[in-house]
């Protein structure tokens, strides 16, 4: 076998020769364009890793059965932990970008047109794989208008496949925590816990968990919603700890994506004010619309509205306790 060399293994000749500032080609002095290029190349490499991790999680979750007390779910938790860590890095990269002043950016900004971060097809695919549907996108009319045909075809193909959110819904529906008697009892306790101003929540409870109205657009079915709420309520049981961490990781992924969008929006506003983006978008206004609308796991986050105090939780039958990991005390 031939020896592996660090430079060859990492293809450093290609990577370190991949920065081609437009300002150099035009003979314009623009020191910060190198930083701008490297930051965005790093983003795209991290997007590639995020897609790799998301695909691996989706592959596990697409199995007909997932043993919640097995290495499979532990692997899902571990890899979603990694996704969160990478997203935090993406947020912190903005700190580096913000060392570039508005005047620094103006040195080369017009040389970039019509190139724009809006053309990042990997990020659009990541959003789609995680669960962002076309009908929930901000700027539907032009979100793929500036992409090449092969990139549009790839995005459309991804959008036709099952998303991670849909796989999570199917996984939750398979969980055996849907006894009608339990939920009737829980509904009564929940209703009695509501204070003035919250009384209408019981109607909302019924629509989410019991009798959804025609045309309701929740991303979780009533059965899946009940299972997710059960996991949140009884997460102290050993068998439910990994499922609970997984659900929390999905919410953290949403939060980190939201934080990145917020930081990005503020950075754009600080650097270009109210001017349009290089790709022709409305700049800050487009980013604000995406920030407000692109919450993928909002229906999981909403379930906290239906929690009750731990001391009021209905006691589970001994058989159920044993299945969840505790032996009855005789």
N, C-alpha and C positions, 0 to 999 in steps of 0.2 A: 504493500500500500504506500502511496505517496504521502509525504508529510503535509499537514495542513498548516498554512501560514495565516497569521492574524489578518493581514491586509487582504489576502485573497478570500478568506472565509467571509469577511464583511464587505467584500467588493468595494473597498475604500477608493480605488481608482475611479470608479463610476460615481460613487456618492460625493466625493470631495471635488469632483469636476462637474457637478450638476448645478452649480450656482452661476448663472449667466445674467448679471444685471443688465437691464435695458439701458441704464445710464452709461455703462461702459461702451455699449454698441453705438450710442449716439454721441459719445464724447462729452457727457454732462457730468458735473461733479455732484454726486449724491451718496454720501458716505453710508447712510442708514439703509440703503436698498439691500445690502448684503444681509443685514439683520432681518429685514422684512422677508426675504426669500427663505432664509434658514428656519425662521419661526414657522412659516407656513409649510415647508417641507417636513418639519418635525411633526406638525399637526397631522399631515397626511399619513405619515408612518404610524402614528398612534391610532389614527382611524383604522388603518389596516389591522392593527393588533386588536382593537375593539371589535371589529367584524369577526376576526378569528375566534375570539372568546365567546362572542354572542352566538356564533354558529355552533360552537361546541356545546353550549348550554341548551340551545334549541334541539340539538340532536338527541340529548338525553331526555329532555322533556317531551319529545315526540314519540317516545316509546309507549306501547299500549298500557304498560304498568310501570310505575316508578316506586320502588321500595323506599318509603320515607325513613326507614331505619337502616339504610345501607350506605355504601360508599358513593352511590350515584348522587344522592341528594347532597351529601357532604361536598362532592365535587362541584355541584351547581353553586352551592354557597361560596365555596372557595373562589370559583372563577368570577362570580358576580362581585365578590370582594375586590378582585383584581380590576374589574371594569371600573369600580368606584375609585380605586387608587389612581388609575390612568386618567379618569375624568378630572380628578383633583389636580393632576399635573397640567392638564389642558387649561384649567382655570389659572394656575400660577404662571403659565407662560405669558399671560396678559401682563403680568408685572414687568416682564422683560420688554414686551412690546411698548409699554407705556413710558419707557425711557426715551422713546422717539417723540420729539416735539412736533406740533402741527407744521412748523416751517421745515423741519427735517423731511416730513412726508411730502410736502409740496415740491421738494426738490426733484421727485421722480414720479409723483402720483399720475400726472397726465400721460406719462409714458406707458402706463399699464393698461389703458383702455383698449378693449372692453373687458379685460380679464378682471375677475372678481372672486372673492371667497364664496359668493353665491353659486359659483360653478363647481363647488366641491361635490362631486357625485358620490364620493364615498360617504360623506356625512349624511346625505339624503337617504342612501341605502341603509345606513346604521339606524336612522330614525324609523324607517319602514320596517326593518327587521325587529326592532324593539316593540313596535306596535302602533306607530303613528300612521293612521289611515289617510288616504287622499282627502276624504270628505272633512277631515278635521284639520287640514293644513291651512295655514295663513298664506295668502298670495297664490292660490291654486292656479290662477290664470297664467302665471309666468314662472312657476317654480322649476320647470324643466326647459323653459324656452331658450336658454342660452347654452344648453348642453349639446354635445355631439350625438348623432343618431345612435351610435353603439352604446353610449352612456344612458340615453333615454330608454333604449330597449332593455338594458340591464335593470334599471330602476323599475320599469313596468313589470318585468319578470319577477323581481323580488316582491313587488306589491301584490302579485297574484298568489303568493305562497302564504302558508300559515305563519303568523307573527308569533313572537315570544309571548305576547299578551294572550293571544288565542290559545296557545299551548298551555299557558298557566291556567286559563279558564277551564280547559278540558281536564287538567290534572286536579284542580279543586273539585270539579264535579264528580270525580271518582272517589273522593274521600267519604268514608262512612259516618259522617257526623250530621245527619239530616233527619233525625227522628222528629216527627210532627209534634208529639207530646212535649218534647223539650222546648221547641220553638214557641209553642203556645204559652208555656210557662214563662219563658224568657220575655216574650212580648209583654206580658202582664207586669213583670218586674220592671222592665224598661219604661213602660208607660207611667208607672207610679213614681219613677225617678225624675220625671220631667218637671221643670219649674215653669212658672208663668212665662210666656214668651216662647216656650219650646213645645207647647201642646200639639202643634201641627206636625211635629216630628213623627208622631205615631202613624200618620197618613203616609209620610215619606217612608217609614219603616216597612209598611205593608207593600208599597210599590216596589221597593228594592228587593225584599226577601220573600214575599208571599204572592202578591197579585200585581205583576207589572202591567201597566196600561199599554194598549196597542200603540206602536210607534215609539215606545221608550228606547233610548239609544245607549243604555248602559253597556259598557264593555264586559261586564260580568253578568252571567246568568244568575237568577235567584238562588239556584242550587250552589253555584260556585261562591256567591256572596256569603251565603250562610256558612259554608266551609271555612272561608277566609276569616269571618268574624269569630267562629269557634276557635280557630287557631290563635287568634289574638287574645281571646278571653282565657284560654286554658294553656297558654304557652309554657307554663311551668312544668308541664308533664314532659318527660324525656322524649317521647316520640314526636312531640310537636315543636321541639326547640329548633330543629333544622328547618322545618317548614316556616316557622315564624321568622327566622333569620333571613330566609329567602325572600319572603314578602317585604321585610324591612329593607333588604338590599334593593329591591325594585323601586321602592320609594326614595331611597338614597340616590339611585341612578337618576331618577327624575329631578331630584333636588340639585344634583351636581350639574346636570344639563341646564337647568334653569339658572343656576348661579353663573355658569359660563355665558349664557345668553345675556344675562344682566350686565356682567362685566364687559362683554363685547360691545353691547349697546352703549354703555357709558363711555367706553374708550373711543368708539366711533364718533360720538357726539363731541367729545373733548377735542378730537383731532380734526374733524371736518365740519363740525357744527351741523347746520341744517342742509348742507349740500347733498346732492345725490351721490350714490355710490358709483364706483368706476364701471360697474356692470349695468348701470341705469336704474337700480332700485331706488326706493325713497330713503335709503340710508337708515337713519335712526328710527324713523317711523315704521319701516318694514320690520326692523329688529324688535321693536316694541310689540308689534302685532304677533310675531312669532313667540315672544316671551310670554305673552298673555294667553296664547291659545295652545301651545305645543306641550301640554302636560299629558304624558302617555298613560300613567298609572293613577290618574286622579280618582277613579272609582274605587281603587284599593285604599287610597288615602282617606276617602270620604267615610269609610267604615268606622273610623274612630268616633263618628257622631253617634254610634249606636252602642258604645261600651257602657258598662255599669260598674259600680264599685266592686272590687274583688270580694268584699265580705258579703255581698248580696248574690253572688253567683250561685245558680242552682247546683246542688251536689250531684255529681255524676254517679251512676250505678257502679257497684264494685267491679262488675265484669268489664265495663268501659275503662275504669281506672287501671285494671290489670293490662288491658290492651294498650293503654297509653304509657305503660311502663312502671306503674306502682303495684306492688303486691298488697292485697288486703291484709289487714292486721287482725289476726284471729285471737 
